[in-house]
Amino acid sequence: MTVTPPSAAGAAASAATPPQRPARRRPVAAVLFGILVLLALCGPWLAPYDPLTGADMPFAPTSGDHPLGTDHLGADVLSRVLAGGRVLILVTLAVLLIAYVLGTAAGMLAAYRGGWVDTLVMRLADVLLGLPPLVLIAVITTGTGPGVSGVAVSVVAVMLPDIARIVRAATVQALAHDYVEVAVARGETTRSVLFREVFPNLAVTLGADAGVRFVGAAYAVATAGFLGLGAQPPTPDWGLMILENRGGLALQPLAVLAPSAMLLAMLLTAGLMVDGLGPVSAARRLVRTGRPRHRARTAEARPAREPAGAPDDGSAASARGLRLSVAETGRPVVRDVDLSVPRGTVVALIGDSGSGKTSTALALLGHTAPGLEQERGTVRLLGADVGRLTGRALRELRARSVAYVAQDPRTSLPMHLRVGTLLDEQLRLLAVPARARREKARAVLRRLSLPSDEAFLARRPHQLSGGQRQRLAIAAALARDPRLLVLDEPTSALDPENTARLLAEVVALCRDSATAVLLISHDLHAVAEVADTVVAMSEGRIVDSSAPELLRETLAAPQEAAAPPLPARPREQATGQGVLLRVENLTVERGTSGRVLSNASLTLPPGGRLCVIGPSGSGKSTLLRAITGLVEPVGGRVLLAGEPLAPALARRDTAQLGRLQLVPQNPYDSLNPRHSVRRIVGRPLRQFGLVPDEAVEQETRELLARVGLTPEHAARRPAALSGGERQRVALARALAARPDVLLCDEVTSALDPATAVVVLDLLDEVCRESGTALVVVTHDRTVVDRMGGLTAEVVDGVLLHADTGRPATSV
């Protein structure tokens, strides 16, 4: 969760190298499990006797002809044991396949459609979950009659509601990502959105979950056989063999012990193998110890340890000789960093995108980001050597003393919790009495200039603006009265005025309570006003550490090296020939909270530019979303080249959808992490049929080259790209649809200044070369200066002329 330290969400790490025993045990279990499964499937062919007929007298003892003796039928026990696992394996696999197909489809559809579909699916799941599994199995097999098919149906019914609920919850989270919204705005079908954009991000979790459920399903099928509800005599089946031969246990124990041993070995090896699977084992280890697994290191590479009685250096957090690298390649990400955050002070960490700021900050909390490992260095957190703390001690330390606000509250705030519930959880950790928690929650919201009425407390994060979500994340963090507060780009969705005010308020609150603050930001002007120390990073190294006065002097001095702003285009040049985009009296309402946008009107010619400015939460993004059809307006209309567009996205035709393309705000969330750049950029070309299939690859390379990327980038996934590179890929994807109008929502807010300039120049080039009209939403007036063109301002949902301040009938 954004507003809690990684420990509270079960995600933590440390410099220590944990024991490697589970890693060694996993391959052995996998091999044994594979051998048992192969033996079970091939067993009937290996059986020395026909497992269905008698070979000797019943319950005959072991002999040379019958190494395990015979059973109650006189059949060879070895033959029946070898043949008895096939039914179990095949039925279990069939049950898993059917349950996951049905559960995945139901869960994804419930999350995507919502409304009555969601209610129906979840209530049916509740009914099935309310019945004890054995009762459900007994009821279904009574109706269908004993046999394998009845058991399969009943076990599917037992597993289905759990799978549907897991998939629904995971799908709800996935749908909150910008890359899904872009696909919806582009007109992808429901099937394409769910299975192209959402499902790949569920596959890893479902794969690990399937391993766990294999054990449960196998156990259920075997139990049904033991109860006589599954395979019927004389079919060889391990569970049935235990049932049939229990009466002769004293005469011939191997007839019971042999199938029991095979069944136990199958379940144990499957369980041990599942324990080592990626997400499952990582999650279990994090919950148990608070530390993710690191690769084994040589003795020379182990982090140095401070003496047990090392004195407290007076810092809330500090690192010495910290070095982090990519686990798979060994590429260093953080290089020998020494950093200290003294108690009661504000330390700002600045630097270009990808310089290692966030990785360093997380390491100070004892957490190593996924895919990274700590090679060396020591970390102290609130006086304690993180490497010497047990997982539980580290979690408890962070839970009571540390708060962390991640960069993107849109996807890191818990979407299912209402504002009031979210704050109530934080205050409950502090043992605040229940009767006092509501009023304190309101006080916390007021401190961050947020509404504190019941209507706001009842909202969920997705119903808030980007700026409100960021303020809410900070409010929830401050509600816990932390001794160390880590803010990772906390104002990227705020306008400069609100940024300065919010940081000043937060820092003042922290100074009053002697809370140490580590502030990660690329807003140098805001940092210079609030920090006690400014630390600059580049390529994983600390390159400078100084007082903020030096940064203020640097910012005030003329920057000859900085790129000059592009000249503003005169109004008569911006009108072009005719009107391409016309918005007339567009009005948007949000539930009971009233109007978000009122009677907005604007016109834009081919190749024209319009910058829409305004404070956070004023309705800028809502304007773009209403134009694209992602939000259905209650009044007004949108015309494209004189053709009226349907208010709702679903009622627009494919050609109209391609002519309007949206570039989202956050480059870290606008690209599907499971897809390669080649697939991301090439998808609009295939969707709209703009080029033959055989030409998609070449066209993709040309689009990447147009936005300043090389063919080598095509094979990468978003995780291997910097923030600026991701934003270029997002722009290339939008351009692939060959749009007439490009709608850009705060496309530079998450970028450092140098990268932002490059992206803005790229937008300018696209506008000039292709004649694409451009609408840029921003809260940064430097973007307006650089882009030129016309300017409109949204204030409290009203679109105004930027030069007159009067309501606009046409901009």
N, C-alpha and C positions, 0 to 999 in steps of 0.2 A: 504494500500500500504506500502511496506517495508520502503520506504524512506521518508515517511511522518509520523507525529505523529498520534496516533490512532484517534484523532479528525478529521483530514483531511479525513480519510476514513469513518468517521461516527461511530467510535467505541471508546467509552469513558466511564468512570465510575468515581465515587467519593466515599468518605467515608459517605456521607449523606444518610439517608434513605428516598427515595422519597415517595410521597403519594401512598397509597395502593388502592385507589378507583377503578381503572381499574380492579384490581385483584378480587375485590368483585363483580363488575358488570358482569364479564365474565360468571360465572356459572349461574347467573339469566338469562342472554340472551340465553345461551345454552339450559336451561330448557324450556324457552318460545318458542324458535325456534323448539325444539323437539316436544313440544305439538302442535304447529301449523302444522308442517309437518305430524304428526300422524293424526291430525284432517283432514287435506286435503286428505290424502290417504284413510282414513276410512270414510270420509264424506258421500259418496253415500249410505253407509249402514246405516248411522245415520239420513238421511233425512226423515222427517215425511211424505213427499209427493213425488210423482214421479217428478223429476226435469225437465222432458221433456214434460210434459203435463200441461194444464191449470187447476187451482184449484179454480179460482174465476174470477171475471171480471178484465180486465187490470188495473193496477195501483190502486188496492184497498188499502185503508189505513190499518194500523196495527189493529189487532184484536186478540182475544183469539185463533182463529184457525190459524191465520197467524201473528205471532209476528212481522215480518218485512214487512208485506203487500205482495203485488204481483207485478210482473213486467209487461212489455208491452204485454206479452203473457198470462197474468193471472196466471202464474206459481208462486208457493210459493217462495219468495225471500230467505227465510232461507234455504230451500231445495237446491236451485240453488247455494247459497253461499257455503253450505257444500260440494256440489258435484263439485264446480267449480275450486278447487285447485288441483285436482288429475292430470289433464292434464298438468297443469303448472309444477308441481313437476316432473312427469315422463319424460316429454319432456326435462326439464332442466337437469336432471340427465343423460338422454341418450345423450344429446348434449355434456355434460362435458366428459362423458366416451369416446365417439367417437373422440372428439377434442383432448383429451389428448393421446389417443392411437396413432392417426395419427401424431399429433404434436411431441410427444416424439420420435416416430420411425424416423420421418423425420429429426428432430434436431440432434439426436444422430448419425444417419447415415451420415449427412452432415459434422459433426465435425470429425468423425472417418475416413471417406473416403477422405474428402477434394477434391481438384481438381474440375473436371467438375460436380461431384455430389453436392458438396457444392455450387458451382455457380448456378446450376439449382434450388436447393431448395430455396436458398436465393432470387433469382430473382423472382421466383413465389410468395414468401412471400411478396416481395416489391410490386408486382402488386396488390395483394389482399389488402395490407395495404394502397395503394394509392386510393382505392375506399371508399367513405363514407359508414359507416355501413348500414344506412337506404337505401341508393341507392342499395347496394349489396343485401340486403334483398328483396327489391322491384323487382330487376332484376331477382333473382332466383325464387321467388314465382310467378312471371309473367310467367316464363318458365315452372314451375312445376304445376302451378295452385294453388289457395288459399287452405290452409290446413295445418295440423300439420306437415306433412312430409316435405313440402317445407320450412316451417319456421325452422325446425330442420336442414336441409341442409344448409340454409343460415346463421344461427347462428354459425354452425360449421365453415363455410367459413370465418366468421368474426373473430372467436377466433383462428383459426388454425395458421395463420402467427405469431401472438404474441407468442403463446406457442412454436412453432418451434424455434423462435429466442432465447427465454429464455433457452430452453433445449440445443440448440447449444452452447450458451455462457457458460452454466454451464458444458457441456460435454468437451469443450475445456480446461477448468480449470482442470477438473477431469483427463483428459488424460495426463496432465503434471506430475502426481504423479508417483513416482517410483513403487508403487504396480501395476499400470496398465502396466508399461513397463515389469515388471517381468512376469506378466500373458501373455503378448504378446510373450516374449522370451521363455516361457514354451510351446507355441504352442496352447494356448486357441483359440477357434474359435471366429469369430467376434461377434456372438450372445452371447457367454459366457463372453467375455471381456465387452461388453456393458451392459448386464443385470446382470452379477454377480459382476463385479468390479465397473462399473460406476453408474448404475441406483440406487443402494442402497444409494449412496451419493447424489442423486438428489431427492429422494423420499420425504424427509422432506420439502424441498423447494417447490416441486410441490404440496404437500399436502396443504401447507399454501396458495399457489397461487390458488389452486382449490377453496378454500373457498372464496377468493375475486372474482373469475370468476363465482361462483355460483350466486352471487348477480347480476353481469352483465348479465349472461345468462337468469336468471329469469326475469329481467327487459326487455331484448330484446324480449323474448317470449311473455310477457304480452303486450308490446308495439305493437307487430305484431297482437295480438288478438284485441287490441283496434283499429287498423287500418283496421281490417277486413281481414287480410291476414292469420290469424292462424286458430283456431278452427272455424268451420262454424255452423250456427244455425241448429238445436236447442241445440247443444252441450253446456252444462253449462261450462263456462270459465270466470274467473274474468275479464280479459281484454275485452272480447266480451260483457259481461254484462254491462260494463261501456259505451261501444259504443252503444249498443242497447237501453239503457234506458236513454241516455242523453237528449232526447227530452221530457221526462216526469219528469225532475228533479224538477220542481215546484210542480207537482202533487204528486209524490211519491219519495222523495229524497233518501230514504233508499235503493231503487233499485240500485242507483249509489254509495251511501256512504258506504254501507255494503261491497261490493266487493273491493272498494277502500281501506277501512280500513284493510281488510284482507291482501290485497297485500302489503300495506304499512307496516303492522306489520311484515309480513314475511321478507321483505327486511331489515327493521331496525334491527330486532333481529339477522338476519344473518350477517349484517354488524358489529354489536356490538360483536358478537361471533368471527368473523374473526379478529377484532382488538386485541383480546387477544391471538390469536394463536402464538406459539413460535417464529419462525424466523421473521414472519411479524411484530408482536407487538414489538419484540426486536429491529428490524431494525428501525421501525417508532419511537420508543422512543429514540433510539440513535441519529437519525437524528434531532429529535425535541429538545432533552434536553442534549444530550451528555452523558447520564448516563444510564446504564442498571438497571433493577429492582433488588432490594435486598429483601430478606425475611424480614418480620417485626421482629423487635427485642424488647425485653423487655426494660423498661426504664433503668435498671441497665446495659444492654449490649450496650447501645448507645455509640458511640465514644465521647470522651471528646472533647470539643471545646475550642480553645484558645480565649482569650478576643478579642473583635473586633479590638482593637488597638494594638495587639501584635506586638512587634518590629520584623523587618526582621533580621533573624539570619545570614545573609551573605551567605547563601547557594543557589545554583541554584535549588536544590531539597533536601528535608529532610523528614524523617519519625520519629515519636516518638510513641513507644508502638504499632507498627503496628502488627495486628494479622489477618491473612486470613485463612479461613477454607472452606472445601468442603460443598457446600450448602445443599446437600442431606443428608450427614452423619454427618456433624459437625466436621470431622477430620481436625485438624489443619495442615496447609501447611506452613504458615509463623507464627512464634511464637514470639511475643513481640519484634520486631526488631526496633532498633534505628540506623538510618543510615543518613549520611549527605554527600552531594556532593558539596563542596565549589566552588564558582565561579572561573573559570580559572584553575582548577586543574583536575587531572586524578585520579579517584577512580576505582580500579579494584575489581570486585566481583568474587571470585573463590569458588570452592566447587564441590562435587561429583554431578553426574546427579541426578536430583530429589531433590536437597537440598533446592529449593525455590528461586534460583537466579532470574530467569526470572519473576516469580510472584512478587517478591519484586520490580524489576525494573519497571514493568508496573504500579504497585501501586504508585510509585513515580510520574508517569505521570497522576495520577488520573484515571487509568484504571484497572478494576478488570478482570482477565482472566475468560472466560466462565466457569461456574460451580463452581466458587469460590464466596465468599462474605466476606466483611470486617466486622469483629466483633467489633473491636475497634482500636483506634490509630488516630493520626492526620498526615496529609501530607501537606507540603508546597511546592509549585512549583513557582520558581522565585519570592519569597516573598509573594505570595498569598496563603491563606488557601484554599485548594482545596474543602473542605467541605462547604465553604461559597460561592463558585462561582456558578452562574447559569450555566446551560448546555452550553448556547451560549457563555458566558464569558470564560468558560474553553476551548471550542473549539477554540475560537479566540486566546487565550493565547498560546496554543500549536501550532496552525497553523503558528504564526509569530515568535515563539521563540524556538521550540523544534523539533528535528529530531530523528527518531527512525529507526534503521536498524535491522530487524528481523534475526533470525538464518538461515533460509533457503530461500535465494533469488530465488531459482528455482521455488518455488510455491508462493512466496509472491510478486515478481515483477509482474506488469501487463503484461501478455503475449501478449496482443494485441497491445501494444505501441512499436513503434520503439525507439531506443536509443535517437535519436534526439528529438522526440516528448516528451519522458519522461523528459528529461532535460529542454526542453522548458516550460513544465508545471510548473516545480519547479521555474524557473526564472520568469515566469509570475506572480507568487504569490508575488514576490518581486518588482513588477512593473518595471522590466527591460524593456526598449524599445525593440520593436520587432526586429529592425535592429541590436541591440547589443547582442541579446540572443544567436544567433548561434556562434558567436566568443567566448562569455563567456562559452558556453557549451563545446567548444573545449578546452578552457583553463582548465576547471574543469577536463576533461578527461585526459589531459596531466599531471595534478597534481597527478593523481592516476595511472600513467604509463599505460594508455590505449590508443589505437589508436584514432586519432581524425579526420580521413579522412571521406569523404562522405559515403564510403562503410560501415564503422563501424557504423556511425550514422543511416544508413538505416536498420541495423539489428534489430531483435527482441530478447528478452532475451533467448529464447530457442535455438538461433543460436550461443550462446556464451558458453565458457567453464565455469565450476563451479567457478574457480578463477576470471574470467572476470565478471561474474554475481555479485560476492561479491564486487569487486572493483566498479562496476557500481552502486550498491546500496549505497555504501559509497559516491561516487562522487555526486549522486543526492541529498543525504542528506546534504553534505557540500555546495552544490550550493545555499542552502537557507540561509547560514550564520547563523546557529542556535546559541542560547546562551547556550543550553544544548543539547548534543549529546549522545544518548544511543546506544551502540554497543553490540548486543547479539551474541556472538561467531562469530565475523566478519571474522575470518581467518581460519575457519575449513576446507575450500577447498583449502588452500594454502600450499605450501611447507615451511619449516622453514625459508629459506632465504627470500622468498617473504613475509612471515608473519612478520619477524622482520623489513624489509624495509617498508612495508605498514604501520604498526603500528607507526613506527618512523615518517613517513611522515604525517600521519593523526594527530598524537599528536602534531607535530611541527606546523601544520597549525592551530590547535585548540588553542595552546598556543599563537600564534601570534595574534589571534582574541579574546583572553580571553574567549574562549568557554569552559564550563565545560564538562567533559567526564565521563560517567559511562560505564566502559568496563567489560563485562561479558566474561570470558574465562576460559578454562581449560589448556591453554598453559602457564604454570608457568614461563618458561624461558622468553617468550615474555613479559608477564605481569611485571616481575621483572625489565625489562629494561625501561619501559615507565611510570609506575604508580607513583603517589605521595603517595598514600595510598593503601594498600592491605587489603581487608576485606574478611575473610573466613567464609563460611556458611556450616552448616551441620544439616540435619534434620529440616530445617526451622528456625534455630537459627544462630545468629552471634557468632562464637566461637573465633574469633581473629580479631584484627585490628592493623596493624603495618606498619612501613615504609618498602619500598621495599628492603632496604639493608638486613634486616633480612631474607627475602625470598631468596635473592641471596646467602647469607651465607648457608642457609639450603640446597639449590640446589647444592652448591659446595661441601658440606660435603659428605663423604661416606654414602650411604644408606644401612645399613646392612639388614634392613627389606625388602628392595625391592627384588622382584624375580629376580634371575640371568638370563641372556639371555640364550636361548637354544643354544647348540653348533651348529655351521654351519655344514651342512652335506657335506662331501667331494664330489668332482665332480664325482669320479668313483662310489660312492654309489648312487648318484642322477640319474645316467643314467638308472638304472633299466634294465628290460628285454624288448627290443624292444622300439618302439616309439608309444606313445598313441596319442599325439596331435602334429601335424606338421603344421606350418604356413609358407607359401612360398611367399615371395615378395608381401605382402599385401599392397595395395595402396588405400587410401581413399581421395576423394576430396569433398569439400563443396562449391557447387555453383560456384560463381565467385571469391571466396576468395582463391582459389588455393588448394594445397594439404595440408591435415591435417596429413596424415601418408604416408610415402614413403618406399616401398620395405622392409617391416618388415618381418623378418624370425625368427622362433624359433622352437625348438623341446622340447617335455616334455614326459618322460617315465611314466608308471603307478606308482603312488605313489610319483612322483617327485614334487619338489617345485620350483617355479620361482617367484621372487619378481621383479616387474617392477617399477622402480623409475623414477623421473624426475620432473621438475618444473611444476607449474600449467599452464594448457593450452598447454602443449607440445605434447599431443596426447595419453596419457596413457589410458584414458577412451575410446577414440575412438578405440584403439586396442581391448579392450574387446568387445565393441559393434560390431565391425566388425567380430570378432570370433563368436559371438552368432548369427550374421545375422541381428541384429537390424539396422545396417548401412551397406548398400550394397557397397562393394569395387569396384573400377573401374579396378583393376588388382590384380593378385595373387590368391591364393586359400588356403583353410583350409582343412586339412585331419584329420579324427578321426579314429584311428586304421587302417590307410591305406585307408579308404574310403573317397573320396572327398565329401565335403559338398557343397550344393548349396549356392551361394553367398547371396541370399535373404532368409530371414527366412521363408517366405510363401511357398517356394519350398522345404523345408526340411521335411522329414517324421517324424512321431510321435516318433519313437525310437531314432532318432538322436537328436531331441529336448530335450528328457529326459536325454540324456547322458551329455549334457552341461547345467550347472545351474549357474545363475548369482545371486550374493548377492550384492544389491545396497549399495551406500555410506551412505545414511541418514537413520538411524533406525527410525526416527520420520515420515518418509514419505514412507517407504517401505512396511508397513502393512496397509491393508484396515481398516479404523476406524470403519466401520459398521459391520465387521465380528468378530466373536470370534476367539480366538487362536485355538480352536479345528477345526473350519472350515478352517482357513488359512493353518494350517499344514496338514490337512486331504485332501485338494483339490488335490494335485499332486497324492496322492495314488489312488483316484477315477479316475482322468483324465487318468492316464496311466494304470489303471487296475492292479496295482501291488499286491493288496490283495483283497480278497472277501469283499463285502460291510459290512458283519457282523464283519469283523476283522479290519476295519478301525479305530474304536475307540481305540482298544487295541494297534494297531501299532502307533497311534498318541501319546498315553501316553508314549510308549517306546521311541519315538523320542524326546519328551519333556524331559524325564529323561536323555537321552543321552547328551542333551545340558545343563543340570543342572537345569531344571525347574521341578516343581511338578505337579501332576494331577490337583491341585487346579487352576493352571494357565490356564488350558484349557478353563474354562468358562469365562475368562476375555476378555475384548476388549483391543486394544492397548493403549487407553487412561489411563488404569489402570496399565500400566507397566512402568518401568523405561527405560532409554535409553539402558542400558546393557541387560535388559530382552527382549526388542524389537529386538535387534540385534541377540539374541539367537533364538528367534522365527523365524526370517528371515533365519537363518542358518538351523534350523530344517525343514523349508519349502523346502529349497534347497535340503537337504539330503533326504527328503521324496521321491524325484524322483529317488533316488539311482544313482546319477551321476557318470560318470567316471572322469569328470573334473569339478572342482569348481572354478568359476571366481569371485573373491572378489574385489570390487571397493572401495577403501578407507574405509574399514569397521570399522576403529577405529578413523577416523578423527572427528566424532561428539561425542566421548566418553571421559570421564575423564581418566587420566592415569591408575588408579587402575582397572577400568572396562575394559579398552583396553587390559591390560595384561591378564585378565580372558578370553576374546574373542580370543586372539592370542593363548593362551594355548589350548583352545578348538579346534581351527583349526588344531593345531599341532597333537592333539589326534586323530581327524578325519582322518588326512592324514596317520598317522601311523597304525591305527586300520583297516581301510577299504581299504587302497591302492588307495584312491582317489587322483588324481593329482590336484595340487593347483597352481593357478596363482593369486598372490596378487598384486594389483596396490596400490601404496602408495607414499606419498611424505615425509614420516617420516623414516629416516634411522634407528631409534630404532626398527621399525617393522622388518626391514631386519635383524638386529642383532638377534632379538628374534626368527625369523622364520627359519633362516639358508637357505640352498639350494642354488640355482643359482640366479644370479642377472643380470638384464639388465636395461639399462637406455634409456629413450626416450628424445631426445633433438631436439626441432623444428621439430617434426614429424619423426625423424630418430631413429631407434632402434640400440643402440650401446652396445658393450660388456662393462660391468661395469668395468672390470679390464684393458682393453686395450684402451677404448675410441674410437675404430674403428667401422665402420658400420658392423653390424652383418649379416652374411649369415646364421648362425645357432647358437642359444644360448642353 
